[in-house]
Amino acid sequence: MATLPRFTWLLVLACCTALPAAEPVSTQPVRTTALVIKQGGTPEKPAVFDGQGMVIDLAIDVTDHAWRKTGDVWTSDGPLLGRTPIVTGQLAGLFLEELPLSIPRDAALAKQHPEHDQQRCYVAPAELKTGQMGYADDGSLYFRWPAHKDPAKTCILLPPKEGTSCIAIVCSHVIVRNITAIHAANDGFNIHGKWVGIRLENVKAFSNADEGISAHDDVEMQVDGAEIAFNGSSAGGVADVDHSVTTYRHCMVHDNLAAAFKFGPARHVVADTLIYNQSRDFSLDKNTQLETARVEWRRE
C-alpha cells in the first residue's frame, strides 16, 4: 500500500497556521515515548523545560495490518495488536493520520444490558457513520472510512496503551515550552494534583485520543500560545476539570470532536483566541466562572 509520509499532515498544518511566538526548528528525532516533567522551581525562579521544537508522537502505525475490507468498512483480523476493546464514549480509539475515530454507543442495545455492560454496546458496522469505529464480539476493531480520506494514501495509527499521555507535569513552578504532543492514548498535556505556577508556552497538541490539554484537581495553570486540534475527547479539545484554575491566551483551537473548551466549576479565562471548525465553543459545568476577551468563534 502506498502511503504518505506519516507527518505530511502535520507539516501541512504547520505551514498553514502559525502561533504568536516563533517556534524553534527542532534538530531532534521524533520522540516515541512519554515524557514526565518532575523538576519544578520556585515562584521567583520557575524551572524551564524548553523542548526546542520537540515532537512527541506515541502512535503505532498499523496501516499494513491484515485488514478485512468490506467497502468503506475495514475490520482488523482479531484484536488489533492484542488490544482489548475501549469502552465507548470518552476516547477516540484509532486515527486516520490526524483524524480521530470516535466510539459511539448503541443506545437501544444498551437498554437491554446490565449497567456495567452498557458501555460495551458498540454500533454495528453497517450502522456506523463515517469517522466512527467499534468492536466485534471477538475483539476485532472495525471502522468506516470518511469520503475525504483515501485509503491508498492514509496512514492508520493506533494510540499507545490506554491511559498514556504524551507529557505529564508533576511539579509546581515550571515553564514548559516549544513541544508538540501527538497521538496519546490519553491527553497531550496532562496535569493532575495540587501543582501551581504551571505555564505552557508555544505548544501544540494534535490528535490525542482524549484532550489536547487537561488540568485536574487543584492545578493552577496558564497557557500562552497553543494550537489544540483534532483531539478525540467527547468533552473538548481542552478539558480543565475539578477545581483547576486556568488561563488561555493567544491560542488556536479547531477540529476537535467535541467543544473547543470544557471547563469545570472554578475560574477560567480565555483571551485573544481563535476557535474554528468546532461544533461548540465552550462547555461549562454548573458554577463555572468564565471570563473571555477577544475570542473569535468562526462557525464556518
C-alpha positions in Angstrom: 0.0 0.0 0.0 1.4 3.4 -0.9 1.1 5.9 1.9 2.1 9.5 2.5 4.9 10.1 5.0 3.5 9.9 8.5 4.0 13.5 9.3 2.8 15.0 6.0 -0.4 16.3 7.5 1.5 17.9 10.4 3.8 19.7 8.1 0.9 21.0 6.0 -0.9 22.2 9.2 2.3 23.9 10.4 2.7 25.7 7.1 -0.9 26.9 7.0 -1.1 28.2 10.6 1.1 30.0 13.0 1.3 30.6 16.7 2.1 34.0 18.1 5.6 33.1 19.1 8.2 31.7 16.7 8.8 28.0 17.1 12.4 26.8 17.2 13.2 24.3 14.4 13.9 21.0 16.0 17.0 19.0 15.2 15.9 16.2 17.4 14.4 12.9 16.2 10.7 12.4 16.9 10.3 11.1 20.5 8.1 8.0 20.7 8.0 7.6 24.5 6.0 9.6 27.0 7.6 12.5 29.0 7.2 13.2 32.7 8.3 16.6 33.9 9.2 16.4 37.6 11.6 19.2 38.2 10.0 22.5 39.4 11.4 25.7 40.7 10.2 28.5 42.9 7.6 31.3 42.4 10.6 33.7 42.0 12.6 31.4 39.7 10.5 28.8 38.0 12.2 25.9 36.2 12.2 26.0 32.4 11.8 22.9 30.2 12.3 24.1 26.6 11.7 21.3 24.1 13.3 23.3 21.3 10.7 22.1 18.9 10.5 18.6 20.2 7.7 16.4 18.8 6.4 13.5 20.9 4.3 11.1 18.8 3.1 8.0 20.5 1.3 6.4 17.6 1.8 2.9 16.3 1.5 2.5 12.5 -1.0 -0.3 11.7 -1.5 0.6 8.1 -0.2 -2.7 6.9 -2.3 -4.8 9.2 -4.3 -7.6 7.5 -7.5 -5.6 7.4 -10.7 -7.2 6.1 -12.2 -4.8 3.7 -15.9 -4.6 3.0 -16.4 -1.4 1.0 -15.5 1.5 3.2 -15.8 -0.6 6.4 -12.5 -2.2 7.5 -12.1 -4.7 10.2 -9.0 -5.9 12.0 -8.0 -9.6 11.9 -8.8 -10.3 15.5 -7.9 -7.9 18.3 -5.6 -5.2 16.9 -2.1 -5.9 18.3 -3.9 -7.9 21.0 -5.6 -4.9 22.5 -8.8 -5.2 24.5 -11.8 -3.0 23.4 -12.0 0.5 24.7 -15.3 1.4 26.3 -17.5 3.7 24.2 -17.8 7.4 24.8 -14.9 9.5 26.1 -12.0 8.5 23.9 -11.1 8.0 20.2 -9.7 4.6 19.5 -7.8 5.0 16.2 -6.5 7.7 13.9 -6.5 8.2 10.2 -3.4 10.3 10.3 -4.7 13.4 12.1 -8.3 12.4 12.3 -9.6 10.7 15.5 -12.2 8.0 15.2 -14.9 8.1 17.8 -16.5 5.1 19.5 -20.3 5.7 19.7 -22.6 3.6 21.8 -25.7 1.8 20.5 -28.2 3.3 22.9 -31.0 1.0 22.0 -28.9 -2.1 22.6 -27.5 -0.6 25.9 -31.1 -0.5 27.3 -31.2 -4.3 27.1 -28.0 -4.9 29.0 -26.9 -4.6 32.7 -25.5 -1.2 33.7 -21.9 -2.5 33.8 -22.1 -3.8 30.1 -23.8 -0.7 28.6 -20.5 1.0 27.6 -19.6 -2.1 25.5 -22.7 -1.9 23.3 -21.0 -0.8 20.1 -22.7 0.5 17.0 -22.8 -2.3 14.4 -20.5 -1.9 11.3 -23.4 -1.3 8.9 -24.8 1.5 11.2 -21.5 3.4 11.6 -21.2 6.9 10.4 -18.0 7.9 8.7 -15.2 8.5 11.1 -16.6 6.1 13.7 -15.5 2.7 14.9 -16.5 -0.1 17.2 -15.5 -3.6 18.3 -16.9 -7.1 17.3 -17.6 -9.8 19.9 -14.2 -11.3 19.3 -12.4 -8.0 20.0 -11.8 -7.1 16.4 -11.8 -3.4 15.6 -13.9 -2.1 12.7 -14.3 1.4 11.3 -15.8 3.3 8.4 -13.6 5.5 6.2 -14.6 9.1 5.6 -15.0 10.1 2.0 -12.2 12.7 2.1 -9.6 10.1 3.3 -8.1 7.9 0.6 -7.2 4.5 2.0 -4.3 4.2 -0.5 -2.7 7.4 0.8 -3.6 7.5 4.5 -1.7 6.0 7.5 -3.8 4.2 10.1 -2.4 4.9 13.5 -3.2 3.2 16.8 -2.6 5.1 20.1 -0.4 3.5 22.8 -1.7 1.6 25.7 -4.7 3.1 27.5 -4.1 5.9 29.9 -0.8 7.1 28.3 -0.3 10.9 27.9 2.4 12.5 25.8 3.5 14.9 28.6 2.6 14.6 32.3 3.6 17.5 34.6 4.0 16.6 38.2 5.6 19.6 39.8 4.9 23.3 40.6 6.5 26.5 39.2 7.6 25.3 35.8 7.5 26.7 32.3 7.1 24.2 29.5 7.6 25.5 26.0 8.1 24.5 22.4 6.8 21.0 22.4 4.3 19.2 20.1 2.2 16.3 21.6 0.6 13.9 19.2 -1.4 10.7 19.3 -1.5 10.0 23.0 -4.0 7.4 24.3 -5.0 9.9 26.9 -4.0 13.6 26.8 -1.3 15.5 25.0 -0.5 17.5 28.2 -1.9 16.1 31.4 -1.7 17.7 34.8 -3.1 16.1 38.0 -2.7 17.2 41.6 -2.2 20.4 43.5 0.5 21.8 41.3 0.6 25.6 40.9 2.6 28.1 38.9 2.5 26.0 35.7 2.9 27.8 32.4 2.8 26.3 28.9 4.2 28.4 26.1 4.2 27.8 22.3 2.9 24.3 22.5 0.8 22.1 20.1 -1.5 19.3 21.0 -2.7 17.4 18.0 -4.8 14.2 17.5 -4.8 12.8 21.1 -7.4 10.2 22.0 -8.6 12.3 24.9 -7.9 16.0 25.4 -5.1 18.1 23.9 -4.6 19.8 27.3 -6.2 18.8 30.6 -5.8 20.1 34.1 -7.4 18.2 37.0 -7.8 18.5 40.8 -6.4 21.8 42.2 -4.0 22.7 39.4 -3.3 26.4 38.6 -2.0 26.8 35.1 -1.5 29.5 32.4 -1.2 28.7 28.7 0.2 31.3 26.4 0.4 30.3 22.7 -1.1 27.0 21.9 -2.6 25.2 19.0 -5.1 22.4 20.0 -6.6 20.4 17.2 -8.1 17.1 16.1 -8.3 15.7 19.6 -10.8 12.9 20.2 -12.3 13.5 23.6 -16.1 13.7 23.9 -15.5 16.6 26.4 -13.4 19.1 24.5 -10.0 19.9 22.9 -9.2 21.3 26.3 -10.9 19.9 29.5 -9.9 21.6 32.7 -12.0 20.0 35.4 -12.5 19.6 39.2 -11.1 22.7 41.0 -8.4 23.6 38.4 -8.0 27.3 37.7 -6.6 28.1 34.2 -6.0 30.9 31.7 -5.5 30.5 28.0 -4.2 33.3 25.8 -3.1 33.5 22.1 -4.5 30.1 21.2 -6.0 28.4 18.2 -8.5 25.7 18.8 -10.0 23.8 15.9 -11.3 20.5 14.5 -11.7 18.8 17.9 -14.5 16.2 18.1 -16.4 18.0 20.9 -16.3 21.5 22.3 -13.2 23.7 22.0 -13.0 24.2 25.8 -14.6 22.2 28.6 -14.3 23.9 32.0 -15.2 22.6 35.5 -16.6 24.7 38.3 -13.8 27.1 39.1 -12.3 30.2 37.5 -11.1 30.2 33.9 -10.0 32.9 31.4 -9.8 32.6 27.6 -8.4 35.7 25.7 -7.0 36.6 22.3 -8.0 33.2 20.9 -9.4 31.9 17.6 -11.8 29.0 17.6 -12.9 27.4 14.3 -14.3 24.2 12.8 -15.9 23.4 16.2 -19.5 22.4 16.8 -19.3 24.3 20.1 -17.0 26.8 21.7 -17.5 26.3 25.4 -19.0 23.5 27.6 -19.3 24.7 31.2 -20.2 22.9 34.4 -22.6 24.4 36.8 -21.0 27.3 38.8 -18.1 27.7 36.3 -16.7 31.3 36.2 -15.6 32.0 32.7 -14.1 35.3 31.6 -13.5 35.9 27.8 -11.9 38.7 25.9 -11.3 39.0 22.2 -12.3 35.4 21.4 -13.4 34.8 17.9 -15.5 31.7 17.0 -15.8 31.1 13.3 -18.7 28.8 12.7 -17.9 28.1 9.1 
